[in-house]
Amino acid sequence: QFSAGSGHDLSRCRCHGRHGFMSRPCLSAWLYGVAGLRLLSVVIGYVHVEKFRRHLFARAPMEVTDLYGRTFATWTLTTCGLCVLCARNGCNPASPIYTATCFSFATAFAHFLSEFLVYETVSLRGAAMPGCIALTTFIWMLWLSLTSHAEDTAPRLRKETTD
């Protein structure tokens, strides 16, 4: 997917320039990677629910039914699609897909945090990786959204003050 003319230039993901690894091209590459990990969760939710019970919801495996596994897999497939759409659109913070993708990471983080702290169904080990990925990505996307908005409005403000 990262070829000449595709709009995705991984060489720009190096830690140099104004935003370095926090740049939109790097976020696109990250979102493709996260989408791949989410696809693995989809397969586990649909095909290997027992692994889902034992590894993710280790503190309350009896609460994870086959239906819940499929529902979780469906939600994860939806968020996987959001990641791919956002990455393919260049991670444009002005896009509704960007906002929906960012919101999906906030929702995922809140879900795993509540399952760990409130409902006590997931172990720290089970919640750590998906929670860290969700929180890191949410903060990254929020930061890019805030800084790109500041960059977009700064020239306009300067122009208005010179008139």
C-alpha positions as CSV (number, residue, x, y, z in Angstrom):
1,Q,0.0,0.0,0.0
2,F,3.0,2.3,0.5
3,S,4.1,2.8,-3.1
4,A,5.0,5.7,-5.2
5,G,1.9,7.7,-6.1
6,S,-0.2,6.2,-3.3
7,G,0.0,9.3,-1.1
8,H,1.8,7.3,1.6
9,D,5.6,8.0,1.9
10,L,7.1,6.1,4.8
11,S,10.4,7.8,4.3
12,R,8.7,10.9,5.8
13,C,8.1,9.0,9.0
14,R,11.6,9.6,10.3
15,C,12.1,11.7,13.4
16,H,13.0,14.9,11.6
17,G,11.3,18.0,10.5
18,R,8.7,20.0,12.4
19,H,6.6,17.1,13.7
20,G,8.9,14.1,13.3
21,F,7.3,10.9,14.3
22,M,4.2,12.8,15.3
23,S,3.5,13.6,11.7
24,R,0.4,12.7,9.7
25,P,2.2,10.2,7.4
26,C,3.5,8.4,10.5
27,L,0.1,8.3,12.0
28,S,-1.2,6.8,8.8
29,A,1.4,4.1,9.0
30,W,0.6,3.5,12.7
31,L,-3.1,3.2,11.9
32,Y,-2.5,0.6,9.2
33,G,-0.5,-1.4,11.8
34,V,-3.2,-1.0,14.4
35,A,-5.8,-2.1,11.8
36,G,-3.8,-5.3,11.3
37,L,-3.7,-6.0,15.0
38,R,-7.4,-5.4,15.2
39,L,-8.0,-7.9,12.4
40,L,-6.3,-10.5,14.6
41,S,-8.8,-9.7,17.4
42,V,-11.7,-10.0,14.9
43,V,-10.6,-13.6,14.0
44,I,-10.2,-14.5,17.7
45,G,-13.7,-13.0,18.5
46,Y,-15.4,-15.0,15.7
47,V,-13.4,-18.2,15.6
48,H,-11.5,-18.6,18.8
49,V,-13.8,-17.3,21.6
50,E,-12.1,-19.5,24.2
51,K,-8.8,-17.6,23.7
52,F,-10.7,-14.4,24.0
53,R,-12.2,-15.6,27.3
54,R,-8.9,-16.9,28.8
55,H,-6.5,-14.1,27.6
56,L,-8.5,-10.9,27.6
57,F,-11.2,-11.4,30.2
58,A,-9.2,-13.7,32.4
59,R,-10.7,-12.4,35.7
60,A,-14.3,-13.3,34.6
61,P,-14.2,-15.7,31.7
62,M,-17.6,-17.1,32.5
63,E,-19.1,-13.7,31.6
64,V,-17.8,-13.9,28.0
65,T,-20.4,-15.7,25.9
66,D,-20.0,-16.7,22.2
67,L,-22.4,-13.9,21.4
68,Y,-20.3,-11.3,23.3
69,G,-17.2,-12.6,21.4
70,R,-18.9,-12.0,18.1
71,T,-20.3,-8.6,19.2
72,F,-16.8,-7.6,20.3
73,A,-15.4,-8.8,17.0
74,T,-17.9,-6.9,15.0
75,W,-17.2,-3.7,16.9
76,T,-13.5,-4.3,16.4
77,L,-14.0,-4.8,12.7
78,T,-15.8,-1.5,12.5
79,T,-13.0,0.3,14.2
80,C,-10.5,-1.5,12.0
81,G,-12.4,0.0,9.0
82,L,-12.2,3.4,10.6
83,C,-8.4,3.1,11.0
84,V,-8.0,2.2,7.3
85,L,-10.3,4.9,6.1
86,C,-8.6,7.5,8.2
87,A,-5.1,6.4,7.1
88,R,-6.1,6.3,3.4
89,N,-7.5,9.9,3.7
90,G,-4.1,11.1,4.9
91,C,-5.2,11.5,8.6
92,N,-6.8,14.9,7.9
93,P,-7.9,16.3,11.3
94,A,-10.7,18.3,9.5
95,S,-12.3,15.0,8.2
96,P,-15.3,13.5,10.0
97,I,-13.6,10.1,9.6
98,Y,-10.6,11.4,11.6
99,T,-12.9,12.5,14.4
100,A,-14.8,9.2,14.4
101,T,-11.5,7.3,14.4
102,C,-10.2,9.4,17.3
103,F,-13.5,8.9,19.2
104,S,-13.2,5.1,18.6
105,F,-9.8,5.1,20.4
106,A,-11.2,7.1,23.3
107,T,-14.1,4.7,23.5
108,A,-11.8,1.7,23.5
109,F,-9.6,3.1,26.2
110,A,-12.6,3.9,28.4
111,H,-13.9,0.4,27.8
112,F,-10.7,-1.4,28.9
113,L,-10.2,1.0,31.8
114,S,-13.8,0.4,33.1
115,E,-13.5,-3.4,32.6
116,F,-10.3,-3.3,34.6
117,L,-11.1,-0.8,37.4
118,V,-14.9,-1.0,37.7
119,Y,-16.2,-4.4,36.5
120,E,-12.9,-6.3,37.3
121,T,-13.3,-8.6,34.3
122,V,-9.9,-8.0,32.6
123,S,-6.5,-8.4,34.2
124,L,-3.9,-5.7,34.0
125,R,-2.0,-7.9,31.6
126,G,-5.1,-8.2,29.4
127,A,-5.9,-4.5,29.4
128,A,-2.4,-3.2,29.1
129,M,-1.7,-3.6,25.4
130,P,-5.1,-2.5,24.0
131,G,-5.4,0.2,26.6
132,C,-1.9,1.6,25.8
133,I,-2.5,1.5,22.1
134,A,-5.9,3.2,22.4
135,L,-4.6,5.9,24.8
136,T,-1.4,6.6,22.8
137,T,-3.3,6.8,19.5
138,F,-6.1,9.0,21.0
139,I,-3.5,11.5,22.4
140,W,-1.6,11.5,19.1
141,M,-4.7,12.2,17.1
142,L,-5.9,14.8,19.5
143,W,-2.5,16.5,19.5
144,L,-2.4,16.5,15.7
145,S,-5.9,17.9,15.6
146,L,-5.1,20.7,17.9
147,T,-1.7,21.6,16.3
148,S,-3.0,21.4,12.7
149,H,-5.9,23.7,13.7
150,A,-3.5,26.2,15.2
151,E,-1.3,26.0,12.0
152,D,-4.4,26.4,9.8
153,T,-5.6,29.5,11.6
154,A,-2.3,31.2,12.2
155,P,-1.7,32.5,8.7
156,R,-5.3,33.7,8.5
157,L,-4.9,35.6,11.7
158,R,-1.6,37.2,10.6
159,K,-3.2,38.2,7.3
160,E,-6.2,39.7,9.0
161,T,-3.9,41.8,11.3
162,T,-1.9,43.2,8.4
163,D,-5.0,44.4,6.5
